[in-house]
C-alpha cells in the first residue's frame, strides 16, 4: 500500500491587525508536495474550516521565479481549494503514516490555538506517526499536549521561523507570539541555521521540523525518509 500523509493547512487569512492578507506560504507546500508525490504518497488535505485554504499572495510574488512553486500553483489548485474539514480526521491517525503542516503566518493565528488541530496532531504522535512542519508550521505544535499530560515538544530538538527572521520581516509586533520563544516554552530544544534564511532541517525521532522556506524541500525529503524507516 502507498504511504498516506495528511497535510493540515491554515484557514486564517489576515495578518493580525495589519489588515494585510496572509495564509499558507507557497513554496512550503509546493516543495514538500513534490517530494511526497515523487515517493508515491497518497495525500489528503484538511483545514479547520474546510474548503479553500488561503494562500498568502505575497508568497506567489516572492517565488514567481521558482519552477516548483509556479508549477504547483498552476497544476494543483484542488490541493488547497478543496480541503476537508480537519474535524473529519479525528480518530483516523491509523489510516496515515504522517502529518505535515506548511508554514505561512496563518497557522500562528488558528492552528496554534485550534483544539481540533491539537487533538489530531496529538493522535498522530501517540500512534508513532511522523509529525512534521516547516517555518511557521510548528506553530501548530506549541499547545499540543499528549495523553499523559506532557508536551509534544518536551525534550525534543526542534526548529522553526526564528525571532531574528521575524524581526527582519518587520512582523514581530503583528504576531500573537514569537515562534522561537513558544517552542522553547513547550520544552523544545530550539536550534537554527547559522545565518537567517539558511536552510535547517531537524529530525528528532518521528518529529521533523524546518526553519524557513529554504528548508521546505529538505523537510519533504526527511519526511519521506522517516516514513520509509530511514
Backbone as a chain_set.jsonl record, in Angstrom:
{"seq": "XXXXXXXXXXXXXXXXXXXXXXXXXXXXXXXXXXXXXXXXXXXXXXXXXXXXXXXXXXXXXXXXXXXXXXXXXXXXXXXXXXXXXXXXXXXXXXXXXXXXXXXXXXXXXXXXXXXXXXXXXXXXXXXXXXXXXXXXXXXXXXXXXXXXXXXXXXXXXXXXXXXXXXXXXXXXXXXXXXXXXXXXXXXXXXXXXXXXXXXXXXXXXXXXXXXXXXXXXXXXXXXXXXXXXX", "coords": {"N": [[0.834, -1.21, 0.0], [0.392, 2.261, -0.692], [2.152, 4.874, 1.01], [0.477, 7.173, 3.235], [-0.29, 10.59, 3.736], [-1.368, 13.244, 5.776], [-2.022, 16.558, 5.17], [-2.128, 19.514, 6.895], [-3.644, 22.553, 6.569], [-3.792, 26.12, 7.095], [-6.697, 28.108, 7.92], [-6.749, 30.757, 8.178], [-6.691, 34.143, 7.174], [-5.838, 36.795, 7.573], [-3.357, 39.113, 8.553], [-2.816, 39.577, 11.596], [-3.379, 42.727, 13.114], [-2.697, 44.23, 10.982], [-4.11, 44.294, 8.646], [-3.287, 43.197, 6.331], [-3.237, 40.559, 3.856], [-2.852, 37.053, 4.575], [-1.908, 33.613, 5.077], [-1.192, 30.331, 3.989], [2.163, 29.484, 2.923], [3.49, 29.549, -0.266], [5.942, 28.035, -1.382], [6.388, 26.351, 0.733], [4.506, 24.432, 0.778], [4.545, 23.581, -1.886], [7.174, 22.523, -2.473], [7.567, 20.335, -0.562], [5.327, 18.847, -1.389], [6.061, 18.029, -3.956], [8.082, 16.217, -3.245], [6.616, 14.317, -1.794], [4.755, 13.334, -3.686], [6.487, 12.326, -5.609], [7.501, 10.217, -4.205], [5.386, 8.55, -4.182], [3.304, 8.919, -2.367], [-0.003, 8.922, -1.017], [-2.167, 11.66, -0.685], [-3.922, 13.683, 1.574], [-5.724, 16.649, 2.243], [-6.52, 19.026, 4.736], [-8.285, 21.528, 6.628], [-9.095, 23.847, 9.285], [-11.585, 25.127, 8.711], [-12.319, 23.881, 6.368], [-12.811, 23.542, 2.763], [-11.636, 26.272, 0.778], [-8.312, 26.876, 1.471], [-6.537, 29.64, 2.494], [-4.102, 31.067, 0.418], [-1.122, 32.776, 0.874], [-0.795, 35.745, -0.781], [1.523, 37.216, -1.123], [3.538, 35.341, -1.168], [3.279, 34.185, -3.62], [4.176, 36.152, -5.348], [6.817, 36.47, -4.401], [7.982, 34.041, -5.05], [7.814, 33.712, -7.774], [9.687, 33.1, -9.65], [10.421, 30.575, -9.1], [10.492, 27.363, -10.193], [9.195, 25.022, -9.164], [7.269, 26.063, -7.388], [5.736, 27.636, -9.133], [4.749, 25.697, -10.936], [3.255, 24.107, -9.188], [1.308, 25.943, -8.348], [-0.035, 26.359, -10.735], [-0.985, 23.835, -11.452], [-2.136, 22.346, -9.372], [-4.38, 23.243, -7.905], [-6.608, 22.155, -6.647], [-5.628, 20.948, -4.407], [-5.457, 22.807, -2.324], [-7.82, 24.221, -2.581], [-9.955, 22.62, -2.148], [-10.118, 21.55, 0.493], [-10.658, 19.175, 3.126], [-12.726, 19.235, 6.101], [-10.969, 19.627, 9.073], [-11.825, 18.388, 11.378], [-12.957, 16.07, 10.461], [-10.971, 14.23, 10.506], [-10.397, 13.373, 13.01], [-9.496, 10.79, 15.198], [-8.495, 9.14, 13.21], [-5.841, 8.557, 12.778], [-4.574, 6.108, 12.442], [-4.923, 5.481, 9.809], [-2.981, 6.737, 8.395], [0.471, 7.603, 7.608], [1.895, 9.843, 8.23], [1.764, 13.312, 9.278], [1.653, 16.66, 8.168], [2.473, 20.096, 8.417], [2.452, 22.95, 6.607], [4.07, 26.205, 6.514], [3.733, 29.791, 6.563], [2.136, 32.727, 7.801], [-0.396, 32.245, 8.717], [-0.943, 29.781, 10.319], [-0.064, 30.56, 12.85], [-2.099, 31.983, 13.952], [-4.5, 30.465, 13.84], [-4.149, 27.521, 13.839], [-2.444, 27.196, 15.992], [-3.988, 27.531, 18.258], [-6.212, 26.013, 17.887], [-8.362, 23.576, 19.019], [-9.104, 21.182, 17.771], [-7.128, 20.779, 15.822], [-4.927, 20.479, 17.547], [-5.637, 18.108, 18.833], [-5.764, 16.242, 16.72], [-3.067, 16.248, 15.863], [-1.826, 15.369, 18.217], [-2.891, 12.777, 18.344], [-1.708, 11.574, 16.093], [0.993, 11.692, 16.873], [0.956, 10.09, 19.181], [0.379, 7.654, 18.12], [2.7, 7.009, 16.939], [3.281, 8.062, 14.471], [4.857, 9.944, 11.773], [5.448, 13.287, 12.467], [5.351, 16.468, 11.224], [6.543, 19.756, 10.229], [7.042, 23.04, 8.791], [8.788, 26.177, 8.881], [6.594, 28.616, 9.904], [4.831, 26.648, 10.431], [5.361, 24.864, 12.645], [4.109, 26.296, 14.6], [1.665, 25.155, 14.989], [2.208, 23.208, 16.807], [2.667, 24.231, 19.319], [0.912, 24.196, 21.468], [0.236, 21.576, 21.867], [-0.659, 18.849, 23.717], [0.104, 15.643, 25.008], [-1.413, 12.413, 25.727], [-0.597, 11.66, 28.317], [-0.219, 14.052, 29.55], [2.11, 15.387, 29.064], [4.088, 17.662, 27.038], [4.074, 17.819, 23.475], [6.535, 18.637, 22.411], [8.384, 18.346, 24.378], [11.638, 18.023, 25.5], [12.515, 17.585, 22.948], [14.498, 18.146, 20.027], [14.098, 20.931, 17.988], [13.053, 23.113, 15.313], [12.143, 26.218, 13.696], [10.591, 29.176, 12.343], [12.705, 31.797, 13.079], [13.262, 34.197, 15.772], [14.944, 36.253, 14.913], [14.572, 36.218, 12.145], [11.879, 36.894, 11.999], [12.01, 39.472, 12.999], [13.525, 40.69, 10.981], [11.686, 40.595, 8.933], [9.993, 42.459, 9.892], [7.706, 41.901, 11.309], [7.333, 41.053, 13.885], [5.862, 42.394, 15.838], [3.293, 42.041, 14.945], [2.598, 39.484, 15.389], [0.882, 36.895, 17.244], [2.431, 35.606, 19.064], [5.944, 34.936, 19.524], [7.472, 32.571, 17.583], [9.879, 31.098, 18.011], [10.332, 31.57, 20.761], [8.052, 30.394, 21.89], [8.232, 27.729, 21.145], [10.385, 26.972, 22.674], [9.278, 27.354, 25.211], [7.542, 25.241, 25.289], [9.162, 23.19, 25.953], [10.876, 22.417, 24.007], [14.069, 21.982, 22.42], [15.447, 24.433, 20.933], [16.92, 24.936, 17.783], [18.854, 26.482, 15.163], [19.711, 27.717, 11.849], [23.008, 28.939, 11.014], [22.946, 31.507, 9.955], [20.322, 33.931, 9.365], [17.648, 32.87, 7.245], [19.014, 30.704, 6.257], [19.062, 27.242, 5.292], [17.638, 24.79, 7.393], [17.025, 21.722, 8.727], [15.546, 19.618, 11.064], [15.577, 16.528, 12.619], [14.123, 14.619, 15.025], [13.68, 11.728, 16.332], [10.484, 10.813, 15.524], [9.702, 13.306, 14.871], [9.8, 15.98, 12.668], [11.144, 19.006, 11.652], [11.41, 22.192, 9.992], [13.192, 25.241, 9.362], [12.524, 27.516, 7.726], [11.445, 28.977, 4.507], [13.541, 28.085, 2.8], [14.072, 25.639, 3.791], [12.102, 23.892, 3.092], [12.045, 21.914, 0.998], [13.941, 20.119, 2.001], [12.644, 19.286, 4.324], [10.491, 17.884, 3.223], [11.936, 15.785, 2.018], [13.031, 14.609, 4.317], [10.752, 13.732, 5.653], [9.784, 11.759, 3.895], [11.913, 9.953, 4.06], [11.783, 9.286, 6.789], [9.252, 8.078, 6.964], [9.7, 5.868, 5.429], [11.322, 4.529, 7.082], [13.966, 5.258, 7.307]], "CA": [[0.0, 0.0, 0.0], [1.125, 3.529, -0.742], [2.104, 5.666, 2.244], [-0.517, 8.248, 3.23], [0.064, 11.743, 4.562], [-2.375, 14.291, 5.957], [-1.473, 17.908, 5.201], [-3.027, 20.443, 7.576], [-3.463, 23.935, 6.131], [-4.477, 27.154, 7.846], [-7.888, 28.762, 7.369], [-6.66, 32.164, 8.595], [-6.253, 34.926, 6.016], [-5.494, 38.184, 7.894], [-2.118, 39.195, 9.317], [-3.003, 40.346, 12.818], [-4.101, 43.989, 12.967], [-2.117, 44.992, 9.867], [-5.044, 44.338, 7.529], [-2.689, 42.542, 5.172], [-3.629, 39.156, 3.714], [-1.863, 36.02, 4.867], [-2.388, 32.255, 4.818], [-0.052, 29.408, 3.923], [3.235, 30.038, 2.091], [3.532, 28.71, -1.458], [6.979, 27.004, -1.532], [6.396, 25.452, 1.883], [3.685, 23.298, 0.383], [4.932, 23.117, -3.224], [8.383, 21.695, -2.473], [7.292, 19.031, 0.043], [4.365, 18.123, -2.222], [6.853, 17.357, -4.997], [8.764, 15.069, -2.635], [5.621, 13.304, -1.418], [4.2, 12.692, -4.879], [7.564, 11.55, -6.234], [7.664, 8.993, -3.416], [4.18, 7.74, -4.304], [2.398, 9.1, -1.238], [-1.368, 9.41, -1.147], [-2.211, 12.916, 0.06], [-5.192, 14.301, 1.949], [-5.531, 17.988, 2.814], [-7.609, 19.463, 5.595], [-8.117, 22.814, 7.298], [-10.152, 23.987, 10.295], [-12.878, 25.491, 8.129], [-12.584, 23.155, 5.147], [-12.926, 24.388, 1.577], [-10.432, 26.951, 0.307], [-7.316, 27.312, 2.461], [-5.985, 30.844, 1.877], [-2.698, 31.137, 0.017], [-0.55, 34.109, 1.048], [-0.47, 36.256, -2.118], [2.909, 37.672, -1.15], [4.427, 34.22, -1.479], [3.205, 33.97, -5.069], [5.075, 37.139, -5.956], [8.192, 36.22, -3.977], [8.516, 32.812, -5.632], [7.353, 33.628, -9.163], [10.781, 32.55, -10.466], [10.716, 29.228, -8.6], [9.724, 26.45, -11.051], [8.344, 24.121, -8.391], [6.135, 26.831, -6.884], [4.912, 28.038, -10.273], [4.06, 24.503, -11.431], [2.258, 23.726, -8.188], [0.243, 26.94, -8.414], [-0.779, 26.193, -11.984], [-1.494, 22.486, -11.719], [-2.637, 21.58, -8.225], [-5.247, 24.104, -7.083], [-7.554, 21.37, -5.846], [-4.972, 20.568, -3.148], [-5.802, 23.776, -1.276], [-9.136, 24.823, -2.766], [-10.979, 21.635, -1.775], [-9.678, 20.839, 1.699], [-11.667, 18.609, 4.021], [-12.725, 19.808, 7.447], [-9.993, 18.92, 9.894], [-12.534, 17.56, 12.355], [-13.258, 14.775, 9.852], [-9.816, 13.347, 10.664], [-10.247, 12.941, 14.399], [-9.588, 9.35, 15.385], [-8.137, 8.418, 11.983], [-4.382, 8.537, 12.609], [-4.137, 4.79, 11.999], [-5.028, 5.397, 8.352], [-1.918, 7.535, 7.804], [1.853, 7.406, 8.031], [2.492, 11.118, 8.625], [1.011, 14.56, 9.19], [2.568, 17.749, 7.823], [1.894, 21.441, 8.477], [3.24, 24.009, 5.971], [4.038, 27.492, 7.195], [2.919, 30.957, 6.316], [1.795, 33.242, 9.124], [-1.728, 31.805, 9.118], [-1.01, 28.826, 11.423], [0.193, 31.217, 14.139], [-3.347, 32.55, 14.447], [-5.582, 29.496, 14.054], [-3.747, 26.166, 14.221], [-1.781, 27.229, 17.302], [-4.969, 27.518, 19.355], [-7.364, 25.216, 17.476], [-8.336, 22.325, 19.785], [-9.188, 20.022, 16.868], [-5.776, 20.594, 15.285], [-4.089, 19.945, 18.619], [-6.006, 16.713, 19.11], [-5.349, 15.431, 15.58], [-1.609, 16.12, 15.902], [-1.506, 14.504, 19.359], [-3.227, 11.401, 17.982], [-0.655, 11.09, 15.196], [2.214, 11.493, 17.659], [0.78, 8.967, 20.114], [0.354, 6.423, 17.316], [4.03, 6.804, 16.39], [3.371, 8.542, 13.093], [5.754, 11.078, 11.558], [4.793, 14.581, 12.679], [6.289, 17.377, 10.568], [6.107, 21.117, 9.92], [8.126, 23.914, 8.328], [8.702, 27.631, 9.037], [5.632, 28.903, 10.968], [4.013, 25.464, 10.65], [5.47, 24.355, 14.01], [3.161, 26.998, 15.47], [0.577, 24.219, 15.286], [2.654, 22.276, 17.846], [3.074, 24.895, 20.567], [-0.024, 23.897, 22.56], [-0.172, 20.173, 21.765], [-0.355, 18.004, 24.872], [-0.134, 14.225, 24.785], [-2.352, 11.813, 26.67], [-0.072, 11.64, 29.684], [-0.105, 15.415, 30.057], [3.347, 16.009, 28.616], [4.03, 18.448, 25.815], [4.603, 17.158, 22.282], [7.908, 19.048, 22.127], [9.213, 18.244, 25.584], [12.9, 17.327, 25.333], [12.778, 17.346, 21.529], [15.181, 19.174, 19.255], [13.089, 21.464, 17.083], [13.337, 24.414, 14.725], [11.023, 26.936, 13.119], [10.946, 30.546, 11.984], [13.414, 32.348, 14.232], [12.977, 35.581, 16.164], [15.723, 37.146, 14.058], [13.918, 36.28, 10.839], [10.631, 37.657, 12.173], [12.414, 40.878, 13.128], [13.927, 41.17, 9.652], [10.437, 40.789, 8.187], [9.259, 43.577, 10.488], [6.376, 41.421, 11.68], [7.3, 40.534, 15.259], [4.782, 43.046, 16.573], [1.992, 41.617, 14.421], [2.389, 38.075, 15.725], [0.284, 36.632, 18.559], [3.564, 35.174, 19.886], [7.134, 34.657, 18.728], [7.514, 31.114, 17.486], [11.073, 30.563, 18.675], [10.113, 31.614, 22.21], [6.983, 29.478, 22.28], [8.744, 26.365, 21.013], [11.21, 26.743, 23.861], [8.38, 27.248, 26.368], [6.956, 23.908, 25.274], [10.174, 22.203, 26.322], [11.703, 22.088, 22.866], [15.447, 22.483, 22.363], [15.411, 25.146, 19.656], [18.164, 25.107, 17.044], [18.604, 27.231, 13.929], [20.845, 27.875, 10.942], [23.976, 29.927, 11.483], [22.52, 32.822, 9.492], [18.919, 33.991, 8.965], [17.257, 32.386, 5.917], [19.733, 29.49, 5.913], [18.273, 26.02, 5.405], [17.854, 23.989, 8.592], [16.036, 20.671, 8.941], [15.855, 18.901, 12.293], [14.834, 15.287, 12.809], [14.288, 14.06, 16.367], [12.739, 10.616, 16.364], [9.439, 10.919, 14.492], [9.39, 14.73, 14.716], [10.596, 16.62, 11.625], [10.828, 20.428, 11.53], [12.284, 23.011, 9.168], [13.226, 26.603, 9.889], [12.087, 28.62, 6.873], [11.159, 28.489, 3.16], [14.69, 27.378, 2.224], [14.127, 24.309, 4.402], [10.89, 23.146, 2.751], [12.372, 20.701, 0.232], [14.612, 19.206, 2.92], [11.633, 18.697, 5.207], [9.809, 16.854, 2.435], [12.843, 14.639, 1.886], [13.174, 13.973, 5.627], [9.505, 13.029, 5.943], [9.793, 10.545, 3.082], [12.905, 9.036, 4.639], [11.285, 8.812, 8.084], [8.138, 7.159, 6.715], [10.28, 4.626, 4.905], [12.105, 3.907, 8.137], [15.367, 5.604, 7.154]], "C": [[0.864, 1.253, 0.0], [1.066, 4.222, 0.609], [1.076, 6.785, 2.112], [-0.078, 9.365, 4.176], [-1.11, 12.715, 4.602], [-1.655, 15.628, 6.037], [-2.508, 18.836, 5.818], [-2.678, 21.869, 7.155], [-4.269, 24.892, 7.002], [-5.753, 27.593, 7.138], [-7.851, 30.269, 7.608], [-6.052, 33.016, 7.484], [-5.909, 36.386, 6.301], [-4.288, 38.226, 8.834], [-2.29, 40.128, 10.508], [-3.835, 41.587, 12.58], [-3.586, 44.816, 11.795], [-3.102, 45.164, 8.708], [-4.524, 43.655, 6.289], [-3.159, 41.09, 5.08], [-2.491, 38.219, 4.101], [-2.488, 34.667, 4.578], [-1.229, 31.296, 4.903], [0.89, 29.9, 2.83], [3.571, 29.074, 0.959], [4.654, 27.667, -1.488], [6.991, 25.992, -0.396], [5.392, 24.311, 1.748], [4.168, 22.716, -0.938], [6.123, 22.164, -3.188], [8.162, 20.356, -1.754], [6.31, 18.195, -0.784], [5.085, 17.375, -3.334], [7.521, 16.099, -4.452], [7.773, 13.954, -2.319], [5.079, 12.579, -2.648], [5.256, 11.851, -5.597], [7.777, 10.215, -5.52], [6.411, 8.124, -3.44], [3.202, 7.86, -3.158], [0.985, 9.428, -1.727], [-1.519, 10.597, -0.212], [-3.64, 13.344, 0.324], [-4.882, 15.672, 2.536], [-6.765, 18.382, 3.598], [-7.263, 20.803, 6.221], [-9.24, 22.966, 8.314], [-11.533, 24.26, 9.708], [-13.275, 24.623, 6.95], [-12.678, 24.104, 3.96], [-11.597, 25.007, 1.189], [-9.545, 27.35, 1.485], [-6.556, 28.486, 1.852], [-4.481, 30.778, 1.645], [-2.219, 32.572, 0.159], [-0.149, 34.664, -0.32], [0.959, 36.769, -2.235], [3.875, 36.575, -1.529], [4.389, 33.883, -2.971], [4.183, 34.902, -5.772], [6.532, 36.818, -5.646], [8.814, 35.018, -4.68], [8.041, 32.607, -7.076], [8.431, 33.119, -10.109], [11.162, 31.132, -10.047], [9.87, 28.212, -9.372], [8.758, 25.545, -10.288], [7.091, 24.842, -7.898], [5.185, 27.21, -8.012], [4.1, 26.847, -10.794], [2.964, 24.058, -10.469], [1.051, 24.649, -8.261], [-0.647, 26.715, -9.632], [-1.532, 24.868, -12.077], [-2.195, 21.779, -10.569], [-3.56, 22.392, -7.319], [-6.214, 23.321, -6.21], [-6.961, 20.98, -4.496], [-5.361, 21.523, -2.021], [-7.182, 24.41, -1.436], [-10.274, 23.884, -2.387], [-10.549, 20.846, -0.542], [-10.882, 20.29, 2.467], [-11.671, 19.388, 5.334], [-11.807, 18.966, 8.324], [-10.67, 17.996, 10.904], [-12.897, 16.186, 11.801], [-12.141, 13.755, 10.073], [-9.536, 12.976, 12.117], [-10.408, 11.428, 14.486], [-9.154, 8.516, 14.192], [-6.627, 8.312, 11.755], [-3.883, 7.196, 12.089], [-4.165, 4.637, 10.482], [-3.825, 6.021, 7.639], [-0.546, 7.151, 8.342], [2.469, 8.678, 8.586], [1.462, 12.236, 8.56], [2.015, 15.68, 8.985], [1.825, 19.075, 7.823], [2.822, 22.431, 7.783], [3.109, 25.31, 6.76], [3.265, 28.551, 6.434], [2.502, 31.454, 7.683], [0.436, 32.753, 9.628], [-1.771, 30.849, 10.299], [-0.777, 29.439, 12.803], [-1.102, 31.711, 14.78], [-4.444, 31.519, 14.677], [-5.103, 28.127, 14.529], [-3.107, 26.12, 15.602], [-2.767, 27.065, 18.447], [-6.186, 26.654, 19.041], [-7.353, 23.865, 18.196], [-8.419, 21.08, 18.908], [-7.816, 19.728, 16.273], [-4.864, 19.97, 16.328], [-4.373, 18.464, 18.858], [-5.564, 15.797, 17.971], [-3.838, 15.188, 15.623], [-1.179, 15.212, 17.058], [-1.78, 13.041, 19.034], [-2.17, 10.798, 17.067], [0.615, 10.78, 15.988], [2.104, 10.26, 18.55], [0.735, 7.627, 19.392], [1.712, 6.155, 16.657], [4.183, 7.21, 14.945], [4.396, 9.671, 12.99], [4.95, 12.358, 11.666], [5.766, 15.657, 12.198], [5.674, 18.746, 10.319], [7.318, 21.93, 9.485], [7.766, 25.372, 8.562], [7.754, 28.001, 10.189], [4.713, 27.712, 11.24], [4.144, 24.876, 12.047], [4.643, 25.147, 15.029], [1.984, 26.117, 15.848], [0.928, 23.272, 16.429], [2.729, 22.905, 19.237], [2.138, 24.608, 21.745], [-0.495, 22.45, 22.546], [0.3, 19.396, 22.99], [-0.717, 16.567, 24.538], [-0.997, 13.656, 25.908], [-1.891, 11.822, 28.111], [0.1, 13.009, 30.298], [1.165, 16.126, 29.637], [3.161, 16.752, 27.31], [4.654, 17.665, 24.66], [6.094, 17.412, 22.092], [8.873, 18.81, 23.28], [10.46, 17.392, 25.339], [13.295, 17.075, 23.896], [13.581, 18.498, 20.928], [14.235, 19.624, 18.143], [13.575, 22.772, 16.486], [12.055, 24.998, 14.156], [11.486, 28.349, 12.799], [11.497, 31.267, 13.207], [12.969, 33.772, 14.552], [13.699, 36.57, 15.264], [15.07, 37.308, 12.693], [12.613, 37.074, 10.914], [10.93, 39.15, 12.289], [12.794, 41.465, 11.773], [12.696, 41.439, 8.787], [9.648, 41.989, 8.697], [7.88, 43.19, 10.982], [6.285, 40.89, 13.102], [6.125, 41.108, 16.041], [3.395, 42.632, 16.122], [1.632, 40.188, 14.809], [1.712, 37.916, 17.087], [1.32, 36.129, 19.565], [4.75, 35.014, 18.959], [7.38, 33.152, 18.757], [8.707, 30.52, 18.204], [10.875, 30.498, 20.183], [9.119, 30.537, 22.647], [7.422, 28.023, 22.143], [9.623, 25.999, 22.202], [10.346, 26.563, 25.102], [7.743, 25.863, 26.458], [7.939, 22.806, 25.608], [11.047, 21.775, 25.182], [13.096, 22.677, 22.979], [15.63, 23.123, 20.985], [16.807, 25.283, 19.064], [17.843, 25.834, 15.746], [19.875, 27.301, 13.092], [21.766, 28.973, 11.459], [23.581, 31.35, 11.095], [21.025, 32.798, 9.185], [18.739, 33.572, 7.504], [18.069, 31.177, 5.45], [18.847, 28.27, 6.111], [18.642, 25.26, 6.682], [16.701, 23.003, 8.744], [16.47, 19.858, 10.146], [14.959, 17.667, 12.385], [15.153, 14.758, 14.202], [13.256, 12.954, 16.527], [11.771, 10.728, 15.204], [9.002, 12.365, 14.262], [10.356, 15.358, 13.706], [10.176, 18.081, 11.526], [11.859, 21.134, 10.657], [12.129, 24.473, 9.538], [12.471, 27.623, 9.048], [11.817, 28.1, 5.458], [12.298, 27.696, 2.523], [14.784, 25.939, 2.717], [13.011, 23.39, 3.918], [11.186, 21.852, 2.003], [13.026, 19.66, 1.145], [13.657, 18.551, 3.898], [10.873, 17.603, 4.468], [10.648, 15.599, 2.302], [12.95, 13.875, 3.202], [11.914, 13.207, 6.018], [9.446, 11.706, 5.168], [10.737, 9.502, 3.682], [12.393, 8.446, 5.959], [10.149, 7.818, 7.906], [8.649, 5.818, 6.227], [11.175, 3.924, 5.911], [13.581, 4.183, 8.059], [15.928, 6.392, 8.313]], "O": [[1.929, 1.293, 0.616], [0.039, 4.167, 1.286], [0.831, 7.285, 1.014], [0.435, 9.114, 5.267], [-1.757, 12.971, 3.587], [-0.775, 15.811, 6.877], [-3.632, 18.936, 5.326], [-1.555, 22.331, 7.361], [-5.295, 24.52, 7.572], [-5.877, 27.469, 5.92], [-8.805, 30.976, 7.283], [-5.019, 32.657, 6.918], [-5.705, 37.153, 5.36], [-4.216, 37.461, 9.796], [-1.955, 41.311, 10.442], [-4.875, 41.527, 11.925], [-3.985, 45.968, 11.625], [-2.949, 46.068, 7.887], [-5.241, 43.543, 5.295], [-3.446, 40.461, 6.099], [-1.316, 38.56, 3.966], [-3.508, 34.595, 3.892], [-0.375, 31.421, 5.781], [0.484, 30.632, 1.928], [3.9, 27.913, 1.205], [4.345, 26.481, -1.611], [7.54, 24.899, -0.54], [5.427, 23.346, 2.511], [4.202, 21.496, -1.103], [6.081, 21.103, -3.812], [8.542, 19.32, -2.298], [6.449, 16.975, -0.867], [4.763, 16.223, -3.625], [7.53, 15.054, -5.102], [8.061, 12.78, -2.551], [4.959, 11.354, -2.649], [4.947, 10.785, -6.13], [8.175, 9.223, -6.13], [6.372, 7.078, -2.794], [2.348, 6.99, -2.987], [0.808, 10.126, -2.726], [-1.055, 10.554, 0.927], [-4.47, 13.367, -0.585], [-3.889, 15.836, 3.246], [-7.896, 18.114, 3.194], [-6.092, 21.168, 6.329], [-10.251, 22.272, 8.21], [-12.528, 23.691, 10.156], [-14.442, 24.617, 6.558], [-12.632, 25.323, 4.126], [-10.555, 24.355, 1.259], [-9.977, 28.073, 2.383], [-5.977, 28.335, 0.777], [-3.702, 30.476, 2.55], [-2.841, 33.488, -0.377], [0.747, 34.114, -0.961], [1.539, 36.758, -3.321], [4.912, 36.835, -2.139], [5.359, 33.356, -3.517], [4.918, 34.494, -6.672], [7.386, 36.887, -6.53], [10.027, 34.975, -4.886], [7.888, 31.476, -7.536], [8.134, 32.747, -11.244], [12.113, 30.557, -10.576], [8.648, 28.198, -9.222], [7.629, 25.33, -10.727], [5.986, 24.304, -7.978], [3.967, 27.115, -7.861], [2.905, 26.975, -11.06], [1.873, 23.677, -10.894], [-0.091, 24.192, -8.237], [-1.867, 26.864, -9.557], [-2.589, 24.788, -12.703], [-2.789, 20.719, -10.769], [-3.522, 22.241, -6.098], [-6.596, 23.79, -5.138], [-7.698, 20.711, -3.548], [-5.572, 21.091, -0.888], [-7.663, 25.072, -0.516], [-11.429, 24.304, -2.313], [-10.609, 19.617, -0.534], [-11.969, 20.869, 2.454], [-10.724, 20.115, 5.636], [-11.873, 17.737, 8.309], [-10.135, 16.94, 11.24], [-13.12, 15.246, 12.563], [-12.335, 12.56, 9.855], [-8.531, 12.326, 12.408], [-11.338, 10.857, 13.917], [-9.41, 7.312, 14.155], [-6.191, 8.007, 10.645], [-2.882, 7.143, 11.375], [-3.5, 3.757, 9.934], [-3.664, 5.86, 6.43], [-0.414, 6.482, 9.366], [3.449, 8.62, 9.328], [0.437, 12.127, 7.887], [3.103, 15.658, 9.56], [0.71, 19.183, 7.312], [3.89, 22.732, 8.316], [2.185, 25.496, 7.551], [2.281, 28.262, 5.754], [2.509, 30.683, 8.642], [0.148, 32.834, 10.822], [-2.562, 31.069, 11.216], [-1.239, 28.9, 13.809], [-1.189, 31.84, 16.001], [-5.241, 31.668, 15.603], [-5.607, 27.621, 15.532], [-3.217, 25.115, 16.305], [-2.419, 26.518, 19.493], [-7.104, 26.572, 19.857], [-6.423, 23.082, 18.004], [-7.868, 20.037, 19.259], [-7.389, 18.575, 16.222], [-4.116, 19.04, 16.03], [-3.454, 17.67, 19.06], [-5.051, 14.705, 18.215], [-3.382, 14.059, 15.443], [-0.279, 14.387, 16.902], [-0.999, 12.163, 19.402], [-1.779, 9.644, 17.243], [1.234, 9.734, 15.797], [3.05, 9.48, 18.659], [1.02, 6.586, 19.984], [1.861, 5.191, 15.907], [5.104, 6.762, 14.262], [4.76, 10.281, 13.995], [3.901, 12.501, 11.037], [6.883, 15.75, 12.706], [4.455, 18.887, 10.211], [8.461, 21.57, 9.765], [6.603, 25.763, 8.46], [8.076, 27.728, 11.345], [3.907, 27.753, 12.169], [3.144, 24.424, 12.605], [4.493, 24.727, 16.177], [1.374, 26.304, 16.901], [0.047, 22.602, 16.967], [2.843, 22.188, 20.231], [2.536, 24.763, 22.9], [-1.519, 22.129, 23.149], [1.497, 19.299, 23.261], [-1.718, 16.304, 23.871], [-1.272, 14.327, 26.903], [-2.7, 11.974, 29.027], [0.52, 13.123, 31.45], [1.292, 17.335, 29.828], [2.208, 16.512, 26.569], [5.634, 16.942, 24.842], [6.832, 16.524, 21.666], [10.07, 19.06, 23.144], [10.366, 16.208, 25.018], [14.305, 16.419, 23.639], [13.378, 19.663, 21.27], [13.646, 18.799, 17.445], [14.407, 23.461, 17.075], [11.013, 24.343, 14.141], [12.661, 28.671, 12.973], [10.838, 31.339, 14.245], [12.381, 34.459, 13.717], [13.141, 37.602, 14.892], [15.021, 38.411, 12.149], [12.286, 37.832, 10.001], [10.203, 39.985, 11.75], [12.429, 42.597, 11.454], [12.669, 42.391, 8.007], [8.744, 42.48, 8.02], [6.986, 44.031, 11.07], [5.257, 40.332, 13.486], [5.473, 40.401, 16.809], [2.419, 42.85, 16.841], [0.508, 39.736, 14.589], [1.947, 38.72, 17.989], [1.109, 36.216, 20.774], [4.585, 34.962, 17.74], [7.481, 32.546, 19.823], [8.565, 29.537, 18.931], [11.207, 29.495, 20.815], [9.327, 29.856, 23.652], [7.022, 27.177, 22.943], [9.607, 24.863, 22.675], [10.64, 25.72, 25.95], [7.442, 25.371, 27.545], [7.599, 21.625, 25.554], [11.875, 20.876, 25.334], [13.283, 23.744, 23.564], [15.928, 22.443, 20.004], [17.75, 25.688, 19.743], [16.704, 25.811, 15.279], [20.968, 26.986, 13.565], [21.354, 29.827, 12.243], [23.857, 32.293, 11.836], [20.5, 31.758, 8.786], [19.568, 33.879, 6.647], [17.834, 30.672, 4.352], [17.985, 28.257, 6.989], [19.82, 25.111, 7.005], [15.544, 23.401, 8.873], [17.629, 19.453, 10.242], [13.739, 17.759, 12.246], [16.31, 14.482, 14.52], [12.092, 13.221, 16.824], [12.177, 10.738, 14.042], [8.038, 12.616, 13.538], [11.574, 15.278, 13.867], [8.995, 18.377, 11.34], [13.021, 20.732, 10.59], [11.061, 24.899, 9.977], [11.833, 28.517, 9.605], [11.944, 26.899, 5.221], [12.052, 26.74, 1.788], [15.491, 25.119, 2.13], [12.976, 22.22, 4.297], [10.635, 20.803, 2.339], [12.708, 18.473, 1.074], [13.838, 17.39, 4.263], [10.637, 16.525, 5.013], [10.145, 14.486, 2.451], [12.959, 12.644, 3.211], [11.998, 12.151, 6.644], [9.098, 10.666, 5.727], [10.395, 8.325, 3.794], [12.55, 7.251, 6.212], [10.087, 6.818, 8.621], [8.104, 4.768, 6.566], [11.72, 2.856, 5.632], [14.384, 3.461, 8.652], [17.106, 6.747, 8.305]]}, "num_chains": 1, "name": "protein.A"}
